[in-house]
Amino acid sequence: MKKIIIVDDEPNIVMTLEYTFKKNNFEVFIARDGSEALEILETVIPNVIILDVMMPKVDGYQTLKLIKGNEKLANTKVVFLTAKNKASDIEKGLKLGADKYLTKPFSIKKIVSEIKELTA
């Protein structure tokens, strides 16, 4: 079973994504901010991480830097899902090593197909 970590501080988004990916046979882990995600990553090597940018404590950009610095996570795909939709935000996210950069509001079908494509 593929593993996914959803990192977002917005409960409605987390609930929607968690439900959807469980229905699509993913083992789902939830983190409310970057520091919680990093704690989970000490014991779980996911196939993919969905990461918000604007979060308390550790933001998505900083979290991604730490993920990319961890050799154990070299094969983990990272997808930004964020309201930050300026070209400069997207460029920054991709430069830091994100595999995809998706913006809110989002289509759940599009996210599922993007994630399935990344983890195929």
Buried (B, 14 or more C-beta within 10 A) or exposed (E): EBBBBBBBBBEEBBEBBBEBBEEEEBBBBBBBBBBBBBEBBEEBEBBBBBBBBEBEEBBBBBBBEBBBEEEEBEEBBBBBBBEBEEEEBBEBBEEBEBBBBBBEEBEEEEBBEBBEEBBE
